[in-house]
Each structure stands twice: as C-alpha cells, then as structure tokens.
Amino acid sequence: MFKGFKRVIGVASIAALVLGMQSPVFGSSANPSNNGKGEGLSKDNGRKWSVIESGEINYVTNRDGPTLGYSVNSEVNYIIRGGYAFKDLNQNNKLDDYEDWRLSVEERSEDLASKMSVEQISGLMLYSSHQSINSAELTEAQRSYIVNDNLRHVLFTSVASPETAAQWNNNAQALAEGLGLGIPLNNSSDPRHGSDSSAEFNAGAGGDISMWPESIGLAATFDPKIVEEFGDIASKEYRALGISTALSPQIDIATDPRWYRFPGTFGEDPALSADMARAYADGFQTSSGEEEIANAWGYTSVNTMAKHWPGGGSGEAGRDAHYPFGKYAVYPGKNFEEHLVPFLEGAFDLKGGTNSVSAIMPYYTISWNQDTKYGENVGNSYSKFMINDLLRNKYGYDGVITTDWGITEDIGSEIEDMEKFGYGTSWGVEDLSVAERFYKVIMNGVDQFGGVDESDDIMAAYQMGVEDHGEKFMRNRFEESAVRLLKNVFQVGLFENPYLDVEETAKTVGNSEFMQAGFEAQLKSIVMLKNKDSVLPLQAEDNEKLTAYVPERWYPPVKARFGGGVTPGYYEVPFNLDVVQKYFNITNDPSEADFALVGIESPDGGLGYSVEDRKAGGNGYLPISLQYSEYTAEYAREVSIAGGHPTEDFTNRSYKGKTVTAANTKDLDLVLETKEKMGDKPVIVSINMSTPSVLAEFESKVDGILVNFGVQDQAILEVISGNVEPSGLLPFQMPADMKTVEEQYEDVPHDMEEHVDTEGNAYDFTFGLNWDGVINDSRVEKYLP
C-alpha cells in the first residue's frame, strides 16, 4: 500500500532535529507491546521506527511506512505492532483497523464508521460556516463546534498569514486528536489564488500565495497542461496552509452570458470545460513517488469538490440562485444533458490515478421541470431525481456530496429579503421545517451540509428516519455517509500526521518558483481582440521609452454582499504607475503622449432585481445588461419560463420594457473622452472582463483592445510593450448587442450573434490575435464547434 513516507518536516529538518535535539529512539518487533511517547523503547536489532521529539509535536518515522505526528498535549500515544509504529487514536492500547496504515482506505473507513456514535457521525456531516483565520488561537465558537458538535470540516476564508494558518491548524488538530476517536480536521478553501493587479512581479521574489488568472482566464489559455500545473502547485500551497479539500473546480458551463459567477467557470463550451475540469482535479489530487499512499492519493493530494451539479449556468435571464429572484434554472433549448458533460467526461474521468473528484456540490437552483420521475421543482440537493436517481444511480457516483452553504435555513419573509445575499436558500421546500429539510436531503443520498456548525437538526433528522424506517436502516444510512467522508480524510494522510512545520509553510506558500508559474499563466491568458494597423506592440524606433497618457477611472460604489454597508465611489488610476513607468514615460497631458492606455472593467449591469421597483408597483425584476449605456429590454420574454416564491403573489417574472444602466457606465465615457483628447494618436483599452460584453459602444473608436481575466498590471504591460506575444483565445462568444443576449437560450452555448469589429474580425469562441493576426492553431482546431 505504501510507496514511501511523508516528509512532513523535510529530510533536512528531521536531520537537524536528530542532531540538534536528540538521537532517534528505535524500536523493533522484539518489543511489540511497548507503547507511548518513548517509554521503555528498545534499541534492539531490526529497527523499523524512530522517535523525534520536537517540542509541541513529536514524530515517529516508520521505515517503509508513514511518519506519524502527534501532539504532546493530546494524550494520544503510539503503539508498536510487528515492528512498526501506529497512532493509538482512541487510546485503548490496541491496534484497531482504522489505526493500521497498512490497510486500505476502504477498510479503515468502514472500521472507523462502525465505531462512531450517531452523534459523532452527525458532526462529520457538518461543514463549518466561513472562518477567517486571524489568529493562531482558536475562537470559543471554533472550540465549541469541534468539542461539542464533533465538527471536523472547517472552511477557511482569509488568513492573517501562511504561518498563522499553519499554527492554527496545529492547534486545532491537537484539540481534535485528543477527543474520542481522534478524527483529524479536513480543512478546506474556496479558490484563493487570484491576482493582485497592482502587485509587481519579480522573478526572485515570492508572496503570500502564488497568483493566477481567474478560472475563465485559465480557460482562455486553452491549455489543460497549464491548469494541471496550477492544480499541482496550488495543492502544495494548500497542504502547507493546512487545507486538504478544495471547494472547486466550478465546472458549470456558463451558457447564459449574464451570470455573475461566469468568471469562476471555464466558459460556455462543454468540451473545453470537461478538459479543464479533468486537468484541475488531476493537478490537485495526484500524489506521486514518496508522497503517494495508494492509487495516486497521498500527502500532497487535495480533495477536489466539483461544483455545481447538475450545472448552475442557466439561471433564467442570467440571475443567480444565491438570491430568491434567481432560484430557477431553465432549459428553453432542451439542453439539460449537455450541462452534465464537464462532470461525466471531465470530473468523473480523471487520468492521474485517482479516477474521480472526491466530492460534488449541487447548486442552489431549481432545475425547472427537469425531474421527469417525481415531478418535483425543488433545489437540487432536495431533488431525489437529481441526487439519487441521476448522480448516485444512473452515473454511479459514490463520492461525497456536500450541499451548498445555508440551504436548510428559513428564507426571509419580507420583500426586502429578496436582495439579501446569504439568507436561507431552501428553494422549493420553504414549507418544511428545518429538521425535515435535513431529513429530505439525507434520504436523497447527500452526505454533508455546508455552512452548518451545530448537529442538533441532523440528530432530529436521524430520529425521523428511525420512526419511518427503524434504527438499523438509519444507522446504516449514516454509516454510508461516514465511510465516504472518512475516505477523503484517510486518503490524504491526515490520520497519520495532520501537523505542519511552520517554517516549511513559510518557504512553500508563494515561493518564487510558484509565483513565476502563475505569472506565466497570466501572460498566456491575455486575449488581444483588436490591433488596428498593427499598432501593438508599442515600441519606439530609437529604443527610448514612449510616453503614455493613463487617465483616472471612476470606481463606482460597491454594496457588500455579506452586509457591511456600501463602499463609496472614488477616482483612481487603474494601473500601478510605478510599474507602468518601467515600460513607458507617463504624462497627464494627452497632447504630450504617444498613446493612451485606458483601463476599464466589463459592464456591471446589476443582478436583475430591485426592491424599489417592487415597492413602486412593479414585480421587482429588471434586465441584466452587458452594455455600458442605458438599456431598455425590448426583446425580453413577455412571460417568464419559471416563477413563484412565498413573498410573491405572481409567477410572471418578465422585465420586458424596463430600463437599466450599468453601474460603471462612466467606463464608456472614459474611453470616448480619451479618444477625443488623443485625436489621431492610438488609444489602447485594457478590459478586466468578468462576463461577455457588448463592445460595439466603443470598439470602432479605439485602436487596440486587450482582455484580461484578473492579472497583474505587469502582465498587460509585458504584452503591450512587445516583450510577450499574446496567445489567449476567447473562451466564450462576445455578443453583438443586447438583442442577441435576450434572444439566446439560457441553456445553450454558442447561440449568439457575435460582434464583428472594424477590422472584419468576429469576436467568436476561440478568437484571439497575435502579432501576425488571427490565431489559427491546434487549440482552435480542437475546440472550435
């Protein structure tokens, strides 16, 4: 089973401990009953294990086996059997099957599940609310849910520093190790490798974590090898932070261009999304060499949780299901099956050895009228058809299924609650009690509840099941989930050693090698859309610097999604001028400039709802605009496909004839005003793009357009200056106008009329320019529909 042992603190670190602190103490099969923290250990022949005491965490290394890490404060001992050391996690001085690292993950998981109480399994089914790790010490709430509710899955958000995260992990693992059966924490994170645009890249310098483009930017490279490299690097950084599960990749095909979660996807194309999903999971999950435990799982592996089954990219009119006004996914093109492709042909078909993603998260959406067996229109986790009949039975998925966050909570009962992000999202089952919602989800085959810190409602659901089906049935059902959840902990080696060397964490996370790889990916993700008269690259004939005019941009007010009020608007240059000056001279006078560099963002056309409109007598529903200027929805549906909510006395969610203006309409003004100031001199527009956008409003007025998906300014300047040739391709269509956006089907990819620019180029899926013109390489041949 084992191909090596984990170098938890590195060979050099172990040697330093041995030489600087004490000699290792060796044991052998001649003394098989010895146990506990170095007491009575023999120096006999046949040495197979050794002890290294290193302060709060001690290590026992096994020859041809894993390194064990345990806290001196947890009262957990190691025991010697057959000449090897094992952690006595339940402190019974026996080697239980789940403690025996020589056995398979399946055998260990089944043994441990059989030993767990229902209360302990209920705790395993919890996934914590979002946790900011601001201190190495646990909060009282964190201690409470670990001790009292048996919670073992913690979701990290921000961390004060990598070292703080590592020390928090060690403190939390020491607490969990000394409780009951000694089950370690399986910490997780949403994607955390986004770029700080203003940060300067230096090939010899590191950072807090390596910086990469958004997922949609990774898709723009059209290179799964880059995505796999990202996963490999990110997994090493995650493990150094104490994170062993990634709440990613997001593999919904974004078939409606208005969806605000578009940048977290790999775009609208199912084949590209499938390839990227496979590469992502292979990169994160695959361990090799000495780090491998079995079947490519091991000590550098990070479990991946693909989301969102069965696809959340077809919300009606582009609205999102975090909100009640966006809870319906619709399929006017009868294209439900294509949304499963990234799962069936990507996430469930890995090539690195782990075979499949280890977890799946269903989306909040009600997949409208897609349940052909039971006729339910309920959120996907509540749908027996979506979970039991399709995912579990038809497609044979036996990994962990975790709900999205907060789906069991009660919804808001007031009109104002329609706009509240993160409220209860129990779509379609609002009339059930909280405990009944838990019960329904569990009976569908779901294993875990996102954003739940306490186990009372799971225990109540268990009792409901006992009343309906008997104790034996419900015990078996709970053990079934426990085995799935435990496998994800065993297969990444946490039962042997969940502890981190804080100094190694500091050396690993954001090191210069990882930062270099991320920066190179950023460069390859940039898409050049327009290059009139080959104005780019911008290079002076005499090798002197050209002079750039870089106007200020208006950053509109931002309403915090999780409360916290509104960030006021402000003017600011959208580039780090210290970085720009390394490439070009800068002037505030357009008449002195050789060219203008304008930085804008894609149109922010809203979320598609307004409480004010509802209170004024409307239905509250508004269009989501992908253009900057005022937009009136003349081509919207007269009657919505789906509708209905407890706070609404109507079902027609149409917004036809209503008008909105993008929050950042001043971006359009900025481009047009800059062109007027520059006259015949080149204007280059750099767009940080979140969703496909209507560029017809200014494209004809400018000379160059570069699209990026969350990169450092320096990457953009490397392209503009000619140091790097652009190679990115559009991972989606760019619409000609809002008419084609309104008339496309939410569930169908590649069904819009694309924008054609003044150079005659259509901004279609796979389009991109390099210095020679339109790119037509093997990537285009492979993915162009």
Salt bridges, closest charged atoms under 4 A:
ASP96 OD1 - LYS115 NZ 3.96
ASP100 OD1 - ARG102 NE 2.89
ASP111 OD1 - LYS115 NZ 2.58
GLU177 OE2 - LYS87 NZ 2.77
ASP190 OD1 - LYS307 NZ 3.24
GLU200 OE2 - LYS582 NZ 2.35
ASP232 OD1 - LYS236 NZ 2.90
GLU237 OE1 - HIS193 NE2 2.63
ASP252 OD1 - HIS308 ND1 3.09
ASP256 OD2 - ARG258 NH2 2.79
GLU268 OE1 - HIS750 ND1 3.75
ASP269 OD1 - HIS750 NE2 2.77
ASP275 OD1 - ARG278 NH1 3.07
ASP275 OD2 - LYS782 NZ 3.56
GLU290 OE1 - ARG7 NH2 2.20
GLU292 OE1 - LYS3 NZ 3.36
GLU316 OE2 - ARG637 NH1 3.32
ASP320 OD2 - HIS322 ND1 2.59
ASP349 OD2 - LYS351 NZ 3.36
GLU376 OE2 - LYS440 NZ 2.86
ASP389 OD2 - LYS373 NZ 2.98
ASP398 OD1 - ARG484 NE 3.07
ASP404 OD2 - HIS308 NE2 3.82
ASP410 OD1 - ARG437 NH1 2.85
GLU416 OE2 - LYS615 NZ 2.57
ASP417 OD1 - LYS420 NZ 3.09
GLU430 OE2 - LYS327 NZ 3.15
ASP447 OD2 - ARG392 NH2 2.80
ASP447 OD1 - ARG484 NH1 2.68
GLU479 OE2 - ARG475 NE 2.73
GLU480 OE1 - ARG477 NH1 3.29
GLU480 OE2 - ARG484 NH2 3.38
GLU496 OE2 - ARG108 NH2 2.85
GLU504 OE2 - LYS507 NZ 3.90
GLU601 OE1 - ARG553 NH2 3.66
ASP613 OD2 - LYS658 NZ 2.80
GLU638 OE2 - LYS656 NZ 2.93
GLU648 OE1 - ARG653 NH2 3.35
ASP667 OD1 - ARG553 NE 2.75
GLU699 OE2 - LYS530 NZ 2.75
GLU699 OE1 - HIS755 NE2 3.00
GLU742 OE1 - ARG258 NH1 3.27
GLU743 OE1 - LYS739 NZ 3.05
GLU746 OE1 - ARG637 NH2 2.71
ASP777 OD2 - ARG779 NH2 2.92
